[in-house]
Amino acid sequence: MNILVLNSGSSSLKFQVMDVEITESGECAADYLAEGIIESIGSYAQITYHVTGQPKTRLNEPVKNHEIGIDKVLRWLISPGSQIKGIQSYADIHAVGHRVVHGGEMFVESIIIDDKVKSGIEKCMDLAPLHNPANLKGIEAVTKLLGTKTPQVAVFDTAFHATLPEEAYLYGLPYQFYRRYKIRRYGFHGNSHRYIAYKYRKINQIPREQTNIISVHLGNGCSACSIQAGISVDTSMGFTPLDGLVMGTRSGDTDASILHYLHRKEGLNFDDMDNLLNKRSGLLGISGLTSDMRELLDEVAEHDDRRAKLAIDIFCRNVRKYIAAYYVEAEGNVDAIVFTGGIGENSAEIRRRICEPLKSIGLDLDNDKNNQGLSVQDYQKISTDHSKLAAWAIPTDEEYIIAVDTIRQVNKHIEAE
């Protein structure tokens, strides 16, 4: 089944096309056919198309909205110039899987999209006002362009964390606010953490029930997830993706009273505060330079910049704090720390800074393997063979999870009919 995976952001559109097959053993095998991104939707957009094994094509064209963007993607996919194996017409796109950021408590697993599901996604807009409207635009655009006969599946970022126990997802607020408004920890990056749990158990040839790890997704957005017996039992992001770890431009954990203090001192209103916490804090806010970890590491190496070093130290300390907390909460029943995301996969230096102080809980880093990174294979064990607590770097693949859920939901729907 040829699956088109779409990730519709507020001003961007990422896509990937996979030929997915369910094997006799029930596993899913994916052939990655093409991918791309449209950035700056609403103005003069930057478009990148890439057929696997071929050079990338880059264009600059006006793209007014998501519907026009998806129309461009679909036309490119079936064009003779793209030469994508097995795709010559719209009929060769058998299903579309959508990343949807927030499913609230309404959606705890992936689901075939119908009017009821679209209404539910709309009801969750208050919980993700920047993301769910864009996700819904992508769904509606596909319906308009491909028609209602092409099945679409919603795969929710929050769904993997639906297994959190009540004591992990409730805040120390009056319980009435949870009952009235569903204010609670939802967690995000769920498709990434779910993929890491899947990939880890496949590498180590263990069943889901024996998968006890702490997954650390480090990129511009960052989150940690405690996975016990293959399911999420705690995670750092909360009611929104702002909570938890220090990130590229997000503050992470912050004393809420600071906002009232800044309101009195600086006259900040609620929009100012939201902008401050989400777009001007984190690595950028501490360093005063950049949100890019690579640039901060270069500043430290070349100029010994004090605030760049401080931003890195705070970032790494914060990650260690969550790892240690999850390790203790799991009573030591953790087999590995797994790093993923742009920083987690690619920065040996950040992995080293996080891991070396974790010797007290049994992690012995192998610096040679850590520095070797992922150059030889698509994953790497970075701890020594005698380390009590293992450490790994494993690239995430959220699109694979979306494609797999799409084919499974479509097949289930066909069987039900």
Phi and psi in degrees as a GROMACS rama.xvg file:
@    title "Ramachandran Plot"
@    xaxis  label "Phi"
@    yaxis  label "Psi"
@TYPE xy
-81.3166  116.941  ASN-2
-109.99  127.246  ILE-3
-95.7594  119.26  LEU-4
-101.255  126.445  VAL-5
-120.312  136.798  LEU-6
-125.378  97.7195  ASN-7
-91.9214  111.455  SER-8
-94.2188  -178.995  GLY-9
-63.1591  -34.6821  SER-10
-137.54  22.6436  SER-11
-142.822  163.948  SER-12
-145.274  112.898  LEU-13
-102.008  143.965  LYS-14
-142.851  156.619  PHE-15
-149.263  143.414  GLN-16
-118.629  127.765  VAL-17
-130.457  145.065  MET-18
-96.7285  109.591  ASP-19
-110.469  136.421  VAL-20
-132.148  136.08  GLU-21
-90.4242  119.094  ILE-22
-78.2815  174.134  THR-23
-61.9427  -28.5505  GLU-24
-81.0935  -4.98087  SER-25
93.635  -4.91968  GLY-26
-77.0435  162.95  GLU-27
-112.081  127.404  CYS-28
-107.686  134.689  ALA-29
-123.695  132.563  ALA-30
-105.371  114.653  ASP-31
-81.4233  113.994  TYR-32
-95.1703  -45.9097  LEU-33
-161.288  160.79  ALA-34
-155.02  170.483  GLU-35
176.864  179.705  GLY-36
-151.931  142.934  ILE-37
-116.904  121.5  ILE-38
-112.211  152.734  GLU-39
64.7861  44.0298  SER-40
-62.7463  137.283  ILE-41
107.24  -7.65054  GLY-42
-148.189  -147.008  SER-43
-81.5259  104.347  TYR-44
-88.3645  153.424  ALA-45
-101.418  123.338  GLN-46
-117.655  131.274  ILE-47
-124.918  124.526  THR-48
-114.863  141.631  TYR-49
-146.603  114.457  HIS-50
-89.0719  132.309  VAL-51
-52.6465  128.332  THR-52
86.8312  -3.03799  GLY-53
-117.944  161.111  GLN-54
-64.8803  154.017  PRO-55
-74.6984  148.232  LYS-56
-109.853  127.551  THR-57
-120.454  132.342  ARG-58
-132.859  157.179  LEU-59
-126.251  112.86  ASN-60
-143.4  153.257  GLU-61
-69.721  130.631  PRO-62
-130.673  107.286  VAL-63
-72.6022  -39.4714  LYS-64
-153.709  179.575  ASN-65
-65.176  -36.6376  HIS-66
-61.3303  -43.9465  GLU-67
-65.4531  -39.584  ILE-68
-62.1957  -46.4451  GLY-69
-66.4877  -36.5482  ILE-70
-60.2875  -42.2207  ASP-71
-62.7636  -42.7396  LYS-72
-62.2869  -47.4572  VAL-73
-62.4334  -43.0412  LEU-74
-63.4669  -38.6838  ARG-75
-67.0697  -40.7094  TRP-76
-58.2506  -39.1477  LEU-77
-95.5586  -0.747929  ILE-78
-71.8898  147.819  SER-79
-59.4121  -30.0242  PRO-80
-67.757  -28.6383  GLY-81
-75.9028  -34.0701  SER-82
52.449  49.8391  GLN-83
-85.546  127.445  ILE-84
-56.3757  122.669  LYS-85
82.8609  4.47846  GLY-86
-126.481  107.604  ILE-87
-121.662  -17.1336  GLN-88
-147.465  170.21  SER-89
-60.1091  -28.982  TYR-90
-63.9904  -20.0449  ALA-91
-82.5368  -5.82202  ASP-92
-94.5342  102.403  ILE-93
-82.0824  -25.7451  HIS-94
-163.357  159.856  ALA-95
-125.985  128.061  VAL-96
-107.56  130.856  GLY-97
-112.079  131.797  HIS-98
-75.5948  122.848  ARG-99
-119.25  125.73  VAL-100
-67.3077  -48.164  VAL-101
-124.181  122.349  HIS-102
-109.954  0.454814  GLY-103
55.0255  -147.048  GLY-104
-90.8973  -4.57241  GLU-105
-74.4542  -39.1737  MET-106
-118.761  108.667  PHE-107
-108.356  3.99271  VAL-108
-155.926  167.752  GLU-109
-67.0564  154.577  SER-110
-153.705  144.936  ILE-111
-62.4108  134.284  ILE-112
-84.7503  127.244  ILE-113
-135.302  -172.322  ASP-114
-61.3557  -36.9097  ASP-115
-65.0207  -41.0347  LYS-116
-67.141  -42.5789  VAL-117
-60.8185  -39.2016  LYS-118
-63.5353  -39.9709  SER-119
-65.2971  -41.076  GLY-120
-62.31  -38.7668  ILE-121
-64.7552  -38.821  GLU-122
-66.0072  -23.0081  LYS-123
-87.5366  2.58604  CYS-124
-61.6739  -33.562  MET-125
-60.7603  -29.5256  ASP-126
-81.7185  -24.4749  LEU-127
-143.453  70.0668  ALA-128
-66.142  -20.4793  PRO-129
-90.4592  -21.8079  LEU-130
-108.84  -51.9429  HIS-131
-59.1635  -38.1698  ASN-132
-59.983  -40.2179  PRO-133
-67.8595  -40.8016  ALA-134
-59.468  -42.3678  ASN-135
-67.4099  -36.0981  LEU-136
-59.909  -40.6838  LYS-137
-63.2277  -42.577  GLY-138
-62.4243  -47.18  ILE-139
-66.3845  -35.8493  GLU-140
-65.4582  -42.2806  ALA-141
-63.9839  -41.9306  VAL-142
-58.7295  -42.7162  THR-143
-68.7004  -37.301  LYS-144
-86.6943  -36.5995  LEU-145
-106.219  -12.7247  LEU-146
87.792  173.934  GLY-147
-81.5776  -11.1074  THR-148
-79.143  -19.7079  LYS-149
-83.2243  113.552  THR-150
-67.303  143.046  PRO-151
-124.736  144.242  GLN-152
-126.615  134.812  VAL-153
-96.1958  126.574  ALA-154
-118.951  116.374  VAL-155
-95.0954  134.931  PHE-156
-61.356  -30.9075  ASP-157
-85.3861  -15.2379  THR-158
-63.1854  -38.4403  ALA-159
-60.8379  -27.4337  PHE-160
-91.5032  7.17281  HIS-161
-65.7387  -12.6681  ALA-162
-88.3648  -1.29084  THR-163
-58.0664  134.95  LEU-164
-71.6028  160.416  PRO-165
-56.9743  -38.8906  GLU-166
-68.8444  -18.1419  GLU-167
-90.7338  -31.4959  ALA-168
-96.7038  -14.1093  TYR-169
-86.6235  141.714  LEU-170
-88.9202  166.614  TYR-171
-82.688  43.4648  GLY-172
-101.635  163.502  LEU-173
-53.156  132.119  PRO-174
-58.0482  -25.452  TYR-175
-60.9079  -28.2253  GLN-176
-73.4569  -27.9576  PHE-177
-70.4582  -44.6282  TYR-178
-63.9384  -39.7958  ARG-179
-78.9132  -45.5966  ARG-180
-121.648  2.06346  TYR-181
58.4576  39.231  LYS-182
-76.912  115.182  ILE-183
-164.759  174.766  ARG-184
-81.0394  123.168  ARG-185
-104.067  -37.6896  TYR-186
78.7342  151.873  GLY-187
-139.075  -171.153  PHE-188
57.735  24.0376  HIS-189
-61.024  -38.7931  GLY-190
-68.3905  -32.1898  ASN-191
-69.1279  -49.4969  SER-192
-63.697  -36.5307  HIS-193
-65.0803  -40.9388  ARG-194
-64.3045  -42.1081  TYR-195
-61.5571  -42.224  ILE-196
-61.1649  -42.5738  ALA-197
-63.5321  -49.2354  TYR-198
-66.2181  -39.6352  LYS-199
-61.0856  -44.3466  TYR-200
-71.3966  -29.0508  ARG-201
-70.3322  -42.3705  LYS-202
-60.4506  -42.499  ILE-203
-94.0811  -0.180297  ASN-204
53.0733  54.227  GLN-205
-124.931  155.702  ILE-206
-74.9052  165.223  PRO-207
-54.9624  -40.3604  ARG-208
-64.9928  -16.3608  GLU-209
-105.133  12.2344  GLN-210
-91.7421  99.6102  THR-211
-122.885  97.2994  ASN-212
-139.682  166.501  ILE-213
-114.288  115.887  ILE-214
-95.9366  129.91  SER-215
-122.553  107.174  VAL-216
-94.6282  110.891  HIS-217
-118.953  114.182  LEU-218
-150.582  -145.069  GLY-219
-66.3792  -36.4116  ASN-220
-101.685  143.881  GLY-221
-133.944  142.853  CYS-222
-156.424  152.875  SER-223
-115.512  150.585  ALA-224
-142.433  127.552  CYS-225
-89.9423  119.259  SER-226
-115.702  116.2  ILE-227
-119.631  130.637  GLN-228
52.7336  34.6034  ALA-229
84.0913  -0.660741  GLY-230
-122.151  155.834  ILE-231
-75.2467  126.419  SER-232
-117.711  -11.7423  VAL-233
-164.733  151.772  ASP-234
-155.392  154.98  THR-235
-83.1819  -36.3007  SER-236
-69.576  152.108  MET-237
-122.026  -121.509  GLY-238
-63.1259  -33.5766  PHE-239
-132.788  172.711  THR-240
-72.2861  3.46773  PRO-241
-76.4843  -27.7736  LEU-242
-74.39  155.462  ASP-243
100.758  -125.433  GLY-244
-69.3216  153.212  LEU-245
-65.8777  134.59  VAL-246
-124.257  -168.236  MET-247
-59.2782  -53.1633  GLY-248
-126.976  -1.56096  THR-249
-98.1772  145.286  ARG-250
-73.204  -29.9882  SER-251
73.5882  -154.705  GLY-252
-54.0168  128.158  ASP-253
-145.558  139.765  THR-254
-64.2676  117.789  ASP-255
-61.6019  -25.0381  ALA-256
-67.7392  -19.8928  SER-257
-59.1833  -35.3847  ILE-258
-66.5553  -41.3873  LEU-259
-64.7538  -37.8402  HIS-260
-63.2534  -45.6258  TYR-261
-68.4572  -29.8654  LEU-262
-62.9813  -41.8477  HIS-263
-72.7082  -37.7697  ARG-264
-82.5405  -39.674  LYS-265
-111.843  -7.82957  GLU-266
72.1852  24.2827  GLY-267
-70.3078  136.06  LEU-268
-94.9846  -177.679  ASN-269
-63.7849  -38.863  PHE-270
-65.2706  -39.7963  ASP-271
-60.9743  -42.9364  ASP-272
-65.1501  -42.3902  MET-273
-61.4818  -43.7751  ASP-274
-63.9787  -41.371  ASN-275
-60.2789  -48.7736  LEU-276
-73.4153  -34.0115  LEU-277
-93.9139  -29.7448  ASN-278
-122.088  -12.1516  LYS-279
-124.527  8.1463  ARG-280
-109.758  -152.064  SER-281
61.0987  -146.294  GLY-282
-57.5857  -40.1775  LEU-283
-63.5316  -48.3383  LEU-284
-65.9285  -40.381  GLY-285
-71.6549  -45.294  ILE-286
-77.6455  -30.6161  SER-287
71.8086  10.1704  GLY-288
-118.244  -56.6365  LEU-289
-163.506  159.712  THR-290
-97.0539  -0.813211  SER-291
-88.9971  115.868  ASP-292
-60.7123  -35.3418  MET-293
-61.4437  -42.5156  ARG-294
-68.2328  -36.5701  GLU-295
-65.4271  -43.0125  LEU-296
-62.306  -38.1062  LEU-297
-64.9468  -40.1377  ASP-298
-62.926  -38.6714  GLU-299
-69.1295  -43.7245  VAL-300
-67.0133  -39.6733  ALA-301
-91.2706  -35.1659  GLU-302
-125.015  -0.396893  HIS-303
51.0304  43.031  ASP-304
-63.8111  123.258  ASP-305
-63.4774  -46.2696  ARG-306
-74.5182  -29.66  ARG-307
-63.92  -43.4092  ALA-308
-63.6888  -40.7756  LYS-309
-62.1335  -43.4757  LEU-310
-60.2977  -43.2782  ALA-311
-66.0248  -43.7436  ILE-312
-62.0924  -43.749  ASP-313
-64.4349  -42.9931  ILE-314
-57.4068  -50.7955  PHE-315
-69.4302  -39.57  CYS-316
-61.6754  -39.9636  ARG-317
-63.991  -41.4485  ASN-318
-64.2809  -45.1658  VAL-319
-59.6195  -38.91  ARG-320
-60.4711  -43.2101  LYS-321
-69.6842  -40.7343  TYR-322
-59.5626  -46.8541  ILE-323
-63.4693  -40.8675  ALA-324
-63.8772  -43.8815  ALA-325
-68.2608  -35.2243  TYR-326
-63.0782  -45.1689  TYR-327
-67.5885  -43.7982  VAL-328
-60.9466  -32.9833  GLU-329
-83.7817  4.79815  ALA-330
56.4815  36.0899  GLU-331
79.5965  0.747159  GLY-332
-82.1446  60.9346  ASN-333
-129.185  125.752  VAL-334
-91.5401  -28.3318  ASP-335
-158.273  152.092  ALA-336
-102.152  128.234  ILE-337
-118.931  123.539  VAL-338
-96.9612  137.127  PHE-339
-149.195  -177.059  THR-340
83.8244  169.156  GLY-341
-54.9825  -44.9115  GLY-342
-76.1858  -46.4791  ILE-343
-61.3607  -35.4325  GLY-344
-80.5904  -33.4856  GLU-345
-110.661  -17.7006  ASN-346
-102.796  98.1883  SER-347
-63.29  -34.058  ALA-348
-65.7827  -43.0267  GLU-349
-68.2334  -40.1691  ILE-350
-60.0184  -41.7334  ARG-351
-62.295  -47.1734  ARG-352
-62.2969  -33.6637  ARG-353
-76.568  -42.827  ILE-354
-79.2298  -38.6885  CYS-355
-57.6249  -40.5086  GLU-356
-74.6238  -2.13568  PRO-357
-90.4028  15.6145  LEU-358
-59.6604  -30.5453  LYS-359
-65.5286  -19.4908  SER-360
-109.292  17.4689  ILE-361
95.9644  14.0275  GLY-362
-96.6373  118.95  LEU-363
-114.473  104.878  ASP-364
-73.9579  136.682  LEU-365
-97.2196  102.237  ASP-366
-63.1174  -34.443  ASN-367
-63.5166  -47.4579  ASP-368
-66.1744  -39.0408  LYS-369
-63.0415  -43.3941  ASN-370
-71.4146  -27.7341  ASN-371
-65.4384  -31.9789  GLN-372
63.1062  -142.955  GLY-373
-105.945  26.6517  LEU-374
-72.1771  -28.1521  SER-375
-92.4408  -40.8214  VAL-376
-139.874  176.207  GLN-377
-87.7491  16.0804  ASP-378
-160.364  163.674  TYR-379
-153.807  129.833  GLN-380
-79.9661  125.658  LYS-381
-113.02  6.42281  ILE-382
-102.528  163.789  SER-383
-72.478  163.119  THR-384
-66.1402  -27.4364  ASP-385
-94.4849  4.02161  HIS-386
-65.2564  130.704  SER-387
-64.892  -41.4532  LYS-388
-110.412  118.098  LEU-389
-80.2077  159.755  ALA-390
-135.104  138.804  ALA-391
-134.454  154.641  TRP-392
-117.898  118.685  ALA-393
-132.815  120.95  ILE-394
-63.4488  139.209  PRO-395
-83.0076  162.443  THR-396
-151.626  77.707  ASP-397
-65.1852  -32.0271  GLU-398
-64.233  -34.7295  GLU-399
-61.7533  -45.4514  TYR-400
-59.3968  -43.7817  ILE-401
-64.3089  -43.0916  ILE-402
-64.8961  -42.3287  ALA-403
-63.6793  -46.3551  VAL-404
-63.2204  -33.7756  ASP-405
-64.762  -49.0589  THR-406
-65.9759  -36.6669  ILE-407
-68.9032  -41.1999  ARG-408
-68.5262  -37.6074  GLN-409
-65.8371  -44.8037  VAL-410
-62.9338  -40.5665  ASN-411
-62.0633  -40.2522  LYS-412
-65.2251  -41.0276  HIS-413
-64.325  -43.2162  ILE-414
-63.7273  -37.4135  GLU-415
-65.7811  -30.579  ALA-416
